[in-house]
Amino acid sequence: MSRPVTLGMINVLLKNQPLEERRARLLQEVDAAGKLGCQIVLLPEFADHHVTHEAGQARQKSIDELRRVVGLKWDSPFIEALRKRAQQYGMAVIPNVLWTGESKPYNRAVVIGPEGTLLGHYDKTHLAPEEEHCVARGGSLKPITTPFGKLGIFICYDVNFPEIPRCYELQGADLLLWTTMRQCETEDILYGAVLPAVAYTHKLPLAVATYVTPNQRETRRPMTSAVYNAWGLQVAGGSFAEGVVAGSLDLDDVPLQRRAWGTPEWVRGCTYQQRQRRPDLYSSLTQELTGDAANPAAEPTVAEHPELLNPKL
């Protein structure tokens, strides 16, 4: 079998600009992805407002003001514009926005289908420090079904939790999508080790949408939007320019494994590994922390232990 899909990961140039200018630029990039024949288009985390004049001014006033100024709902003009483009080009478009259309605000990836309808959403489940003051934690790790495959989405800080892609793998995801802001101190490790390992370990392609900076080439920071195949090999990405990073994959082209050592018979994907799982041994993964581990005040600080500071890369 063959299930080809073309992905469009949007590289967003990180510069301070007006909110409407940023959103207009994103719509241009989504148009460009559609004209390239991309079937799944992913925007970086908070790409519609991160480092914009209005967001910065609102944040200085209060979290509530930030939510009021940049928060989006299903009927917001920016979302409606994305819906029209999804329908125009017959593709799935996934913005990651501050969602305020419900009783609680969420850091949400909204999956808009090729008919302009809502196919599903993923709310960030693991919040970075201080983020809990702005948004609520999501409560689901269900892959989202689209005409182009089942998507396992995670957002920025989620990358630190290997349980997420494992849950998606076990539920039959075809593709992992990571939308994020920049991870400056760990870029080399992320791109050289972590992301390829996630793709290969779960035998799933993985695509990333993030930001690029004007001085990135000079500072030798490798992080850009990228596409990895199921072997963990980068098949698209590496450009330091804003725009669409397009990469094509066959979702059925995944590493094979021997059914048994010493035999020529091969099987697809992780089925043998999945059968070898031992849930009876994994109970510590679902237990609440106790003692110092559960107390943020007990965490060692750099002031107390300067040796904990990450070395400059």
C-alpha positions as CSV (number, residue, x, y, z in Angstrom):
1,M,0.0,0.0,0.0
2,S,1.0,3.6,-0.4
3,R,-0.4,6.7,1.4
4,P,1.5,9.7,0.2
5,V,1.0,13.0,2.0
6,T,2.6,16.4,1.5
7,L,3.2,18.5,4.7
8,G,3.6,22.2,4.9
9,M,5.4,23.4,8.1
10,I,5.4,27.2,8.4
11,N,8.7,28.9,9.4
12,V,7.7,32.1,11.1
13,L,10.2,34.9,11.3
14,L,10.4,36.0,14.9
15,K,10.2,39.8,14.9
16,N,8.1,42.3,16.8
17,Q,5.3,43.5,14.6
18,P,1.7,44.5,14.7
19,L,-0.8,41.8,15.3
20,E,-2.8,42.2,12.1
21,E,0.5,42.3,10.1
22,R,1.5,39.0,11.6
23,R,-1.8,37.3,10.9
24,A,-1.9,38.6,7.4
25,R,1.5,37.2,6.8
26,L,0.5,33.8,8.1
27,L,-2.5,33.8,5.8
28,Q,-0.1,34.5,2.9
29,E,2.0,31.5,3.9
30,V,-1.0,29.2,4.2
31,D,-1.9,30.3,0.7
32,A,1.6,29.5,-0.5
33,A,1.3,26.0,1.2
34,G,-1.9,25.4,-0.6
35,K,-0.4,26.4,-4.0
36,L,2.4,23.9,-3.3
37,G,-0.1,21.1,-2.9
38,C,0.3,20.7,0.8
39,Q,-2.4,18.6,2.4
40,I,-1.5,19.3,6.1
41,V,-0.4,22.7,7.1
42,L,0.9,23.4,10.7
43,L,1.6,26.8,12.2
44,P,4.0,27.3,15.2
45,E,2.8,27.7,18.7
46,F,1.0,31.1,19.2
47,A,2.2,32.2,15.7
48,D,-0.7,34.6,15.3
49,H,0.4,36.8,18.2
50,H,3.7,35.8,19.8
51,V,6.1,38.8,19.9
52,T,3.5,41.3,18.5
53,H,3.0,44.8,19.8
54,E,-0.5,44.2,21.0
55,A,0.3,41.0,22.8
56,G,3.2,42.6,24.6
57,Q,1.3,45.6,25.7
58,A,-1.7,43.5,26.9
59,R,0.6,41.1,28.9
60,Q,2.1,44.0,30.8
61,K,-1.4,44.9,32.0
62,S,-2.8,41.5,32.9
63,I,-3.4,37.9,31.9
64,D,-7.1,38.8,31.4
65,E,-6.2,41.6,29.0
66,L,-3.9,39.3,27.1
67,R,-6.7,36.8,26.7
68,R,-9.1,39.5,25.6
69,V,-6.7,41.0,23.0
70,V,-5.3,37.8,21.4
71,G,-7.8,35.1,22.3
72,L,-9.5,33.4,19.5
73,K,-12.8,31.5,19.0
74,W,-14.3,29.5,16.1
75,D,-16.0,32.6,14.7
76,S,-13.0,34.9,15.0
77,P,-12.0,36.5,11.7
78,F,-8.5,34.9,11.6
79,I,-10.0,31.4,12.2
80,E,-12.6,32.1,9.5
81,A,-9.9,33.1,7.1
82,L,-8.1,29.9,7.7
83,R,-11.3,27.9,7.3
84,K,-11.8,29.5,3.8
85,R,-8.2,28.6,2.8
86,A,-8.6,25.0,4.0
87,Q,-11.7,24.7,1.9
88,Q,-10.2,26.5,-1.1
89,Y,-7.1,24.2,-1.3
90,G,-8.7,21.0,0.1
91,M,-6.2,20.7,2.9
92,A,-6.1,20.5,6.7
93,V,-4.9,23.6,8.4
94,I,-3.8,23.6,12.0
95,P,-3.2,26.9,13.9
96,N,-2.0,26.8,17.5
97,V,-3.7,29.6,19.3
98,L,-4.8,31.0,22.7
99,W,-8.4,29.6,22.7
100,T,-11.0,31.6,24.7
101,G,-14.2,30.1,23.2
102,E,-15.0,28.0,26.3
103,S,-15.3,28.4,30.0
104,K,-11.5,28.0,30.4
105,P,-8.7,29.3,28.1
106,Y,-6.5,26.7,26.4
107,N,-3.3,26.6,24.4
108,R,-5.0,24.8,21.5
109,A,-4.1,23.3,18.2
110,V,-7.3,23.5,16.1
111,V,-7.6,21.0,13.2
112,I,-9.6,22.5,10.4
113,G,-10.5,20.0,7.7
114,P,-10.6,20.4,3.9
115,E,-14.3,21.3,4.0
116,G,-13.6,24.2,6.5
117,T,-15.1,22.2,9.4
118,L,-13.6,21.4,12.8
119,L,-12.1,17.9,12.8
120,G,-10.8,18.1,16.3
121,H,-8.4,19.9,18.6
122,Y,-5.5,19.2,21.0
123,D,-5.1,21.3,24.2
124,K,-1.6,21.4,25.5
125,T,-1.4,18.9,28.3
126,H,1.9,19.7,30.0
127,L,2.4,23.4,30.8
128,A,5.8,25.1,31.0
129,P,6.7,27.1,34.1
130,E,4.3,30.0,34.7
131,E,2.0,28.9,31.8
132,E,-0.5,27.5,34.2
133,H,-1.4,31.2,35.1
134,C,-2.5,31.8,31.5
135,V,-4.2,28.6,30.3
136,A,-5.8,25.4,31.6
137,R,-4.2,22.0,31.0
138,G,-5.7,19.8,28.3
139,G,-7.1,16.4,29.2
140,S,-6.9,14.2,26.1
141,L,-4.3,12.4,24.0
142,K,-6.6,11.1,21.3
143,P,-5.3,11.1,17.7
144,I,-7.4,13.3,15.4
145,T,-8.7,11.7,12.2
146,T,-8.3,13.6,9.0
147,P,-8.6,12.5,5.3
148,F,-4.8,12.5,5.3
149,G,-4.2,10.2,8.3
150,K,-4.6,10.2,12.1
151,L,-2.6,13.0,13.7
152,G,-0.9,12.9,17.1
153,I,-0.3,16.5,18.0
154,F,1.8,17.9,20.9
155,I,2.8,21.4,21.8
156,C,6.2,22.9,22.8
157,Y,6.9,21.7,26.4
158,D,5.1,18.5,25.8
159,V,8.2,17.2,24.0
160,N,9.7,16.5,27.4
161,F,7.2,13.7,28.0
162,P,7.9,10.5,26.1
163,E,4.5,9.1,27.2
164,I,2.7,11.3,24.7
165,P,4.0,9.8,21.4
166,R,3.7,6.3,22.9
167,C,0.0,7.0,23.6
168,Y,-0.5,8.2,20.1
169,E,1.4,5.2,18.6
170,L,-0.7,2.7,20.6
171,Q,-3.9,4.4,19.4
172,G,-3.0,4.1,15.7
173,A,-1.6,7.6,14.9
174,D,-0.1,7.9,11.4
175,L,1.9,11.1,11.9
176,L,3.3,13.1,14.8
177,L,3.0,16.9,14.7
178,W,5.0,19.2,17.1
179,T,4.1,22.9,17.1
180,T,6.5,24.9,19.2
181,M,8.3,28.1,20.1
182,R,12.1,28.0,19.9
183,Q,14.1,25.8,22.3
184,C,17.3,27.9,22.3
185,E,19.5,26.1,24.9
186,T,18.7,22.6,23.6
187,E,18.5,23.0,19.8
188,D,21.4,20.8,18.9
189,I,20.2,18.0,21.2
190,L,16.6,18.3,20.0
191,Y,17.4,18.2,16.3
192,G,20.4,15.8,16.5
193,A,19.0,13.3,19.0
194,V,15.5,13.8,20.5
195,L,13.3,14.3,17.4
196,P,14.9,11.6,15.3
197,A,14.7,9.2,18.2
198,V,11.0,10.0,18.8
199,A,10.3,9.3,15.1
200,Y,12.3,6.0,14.9
201,T,11.2,4.7,18.3
202,H,7.5,4.9,17.4
203,K,8.0,4.2,13.7
204,L,6.1,7.4,12.8
205,P,7.0,10.4,10.7
206,L,7.3,13.6,12.8
207,A,6.9,17.2,11.5
208,V,7.8,20.4,13.4
209,A,6.5,24.0,12.9
210,T,8.5,26.7,14.7
211,Y,10.1,30.1,14.4
212,V,13.4,31.3,12.8
213,T,15.4,34.4,13.8
214,P,17.2,37.0,11.8
215,N,20.6,36.1,13.3
216,Q,20.2,32.3,13.3
217,R,22.8,31.5,10.6
218,E,25.4,33.5,12.4
219,T,24.7,32.0,15.8
220,R,24.6,28.5,14.3
221,R,21.3,27.6,15.9
222,P,19.8,24.7,13.8
223,M,16.2,24.8,14.9
224,T,13.8,25.4,12.0
225,S,10.5,23.9,10.8
226,A,11.3,20.4,9.6
227,V,9.9,17.0,8.5
228,Y,11.3,13.6,9.6
229,N,10.4,10.3,8.2
230,A,9.7,7.1,10.2
231,W,13.5,6.3,10.3
232,G,14.2,9.6,12.0
233,L,15.8,11.1,8.8
234,Q,15.2,14.7,8.0
235,V,13.6,15.0,4.6
236,A,12.7,18.7,4.7
237,G,13.8,21.7,6.7
238,G,17.0,23.5,7.5
239,S,16.1,26.8,5.9
240,F,16.6,29.9,8.0
241,A,14.1,31.9,5.9
242,E,10.5,32.5,6.7
243,G,8.0,30.6,4.6
244,V,6.8,27.1,3.9
245,V,8.9,24.0,4.6
246,A,7.3,21.4,2.4
247,G,8.0,17.7,2.6
248,S,6.4,14.6,1.1
249,L,6.0,11.2,2.9
250,D,4.4,7.9,2.4
251,L,2.6,7.1,5.6
252,D,2.9,3.3,4.8
253,D,6.7,3.5,4.3
254,V,7.9,2.6,7.8
255,P,10.7,0.4,9.1
256,L,10.2,-3.3,9.2
257,Q,11.2,-5.7,12.0
258,R,12.1,-9.3,11.9
259,R,9.3,-11.6,13.2
260,A,12.0,-13.7,14.8
261,W,15.8,-13.5,14.8
262,G,17.4,-15.6,12.2
263,T,14.4,-15.7,9.8
264,P,13.8,-13.7,6.7
265,E,10.3,-12.8,7.6
266,W,9.7,-9.2,8.3
267,V,6.7,-7.4,9.9
268,R,5.5,-3.8,9.7
269,G,6.0,-1.2,12.4
270,C,5.9,-1.6,16.2
271,T,3.4,-4.5,16.5
272,Y,6.0,-6.9,18.1
273,Q,7.2,-4.2,20.4
274,Q,3.7,-3.3,21.5
275,R,3.0,-7.0,22.4
276,Q,6.2,-6.9,24.5
277,R,4.9,-4.0,26.6
278,R,4.6,-4.7,30.4
279,P,1.8,-2.4,31.8
280,D,2.1,-4.4,35.0
281,L,5.5,-2.8,35.5
282,Y,4.6,0.7,34.7
283,S,2.4,1.7,37.7
284,S,4.8,4.4,38.8
285,L,3.9,6.4,35.6
286,T,0.4,6.9,36.9
287,Q,1.1,7.5,40.6
288,E,1.0,11.0,42.1
289,L,4.3,12.4,43.3
290,T,5.0,12.6,47.0
291,G,7.5,14.2,49.3
292,D,10.0,16.7,47.9
293,A,9.2,15.6,44.4
294,A,5.7,17.1,44.7
295,N,6.9,20.3,46.3
296,P,8.1,23.0,43.9
297,A,9.7,24.9,46.8
298,A,12.1,21.9,47.4
299,E,13.5,22.1,43.9
300,P,17.2,23.0,43.9
301,T,17.9,26.5,42.3
302,V,20.8,27.7,40.3
303,A,21.6,30.2,43.0
304,E,22.0,27.4,45.5
305,H,23.7,25.1,43.1
306,P,25.3,27.0,40.2
307,E,26.6,23.7,38.7
308,L,23.0,23.0,37.6
309,L,23.2,25.8,35.0
310,N,23.1,24.5,31.5
311,P,26.4,25.1,29.7
312,K,26.4,27.5,26.9
313,L,26.2,25.6,23.6
